Amino acid sequence: MPIHLSFIARSIQLLYMKATDVIRRDHKAALELINKYKNASQEEREEMTAQIFDALDTHEMMEDTKFYTALEDVVEDNAALAELVEEQAELTETMSRIKAMEGVEQTDALADALDTVVAHAQKEEKEILPLAEKALGEEQLNEIGEEMEPISAVALVG
């Protein structure tokens, strides 16, 4: 009995997550890392700081180069999207300042900034991901997810 190409294509598609699911998975992993960081000793925080920065940088790069570019191509003049993009730029600037700090000053500033990161991720999941699922559709979300998966924070930072 011959295997239909549509079955093979669908099977391959199932190997990859939708872009919105990659983002949700990254957010979940980041929240776990953030909670671990916030409950850690000063020494443990200093050891984890580079991992936090790597995860945030990787996630932001993935979203900016793959997800938001695709979404902005199909969604025009959306206030929530514009606000979230602006918030992300502000977070990037904040993280750059924190990276220049050292010791307790750095770990305390990072712990405080991580509350903003969590709020940003929650807002993104509530407002932007549903918008993307409507605007981009399943096929495009799968294609973008396939591009995002190997460069996601979970894939790179673990």
URWOUR-V719294 format. One line per field, one symbol per residue. ss: DSSP state (A for helix, B for strand, O for the rest). phi: phi as a letter, one per 40 degrees, with the letter a starting at -180 (. if undefined). A space follows every 50 residues. Layout:
ss->???
phi->???
This chain:
ss->OOOOAAAAAAAAAAOOOOAAAAAAAAAAAAAAAAAAAAOOOAAAAAAAAA AAAAAAAAAAAAAAAAAAAAAAAAOOOOAAAAAAAAAAAAAAAAAAAAAO OOAAAAAAAAAAAAAAAAAAAAAAAAAAAAAAAAAAAAAAAAAAAAAAAO OOAAAAAO
phi->.cccccccccccdccbccdccccccccccccccccccccccdccccccdc cccccccccccccccbcccccccbbbfbccccccccdcccccccccccdc cbfcdcccccdcccccccccccccccbcccccccccgdccccccdcccdc bccccccg
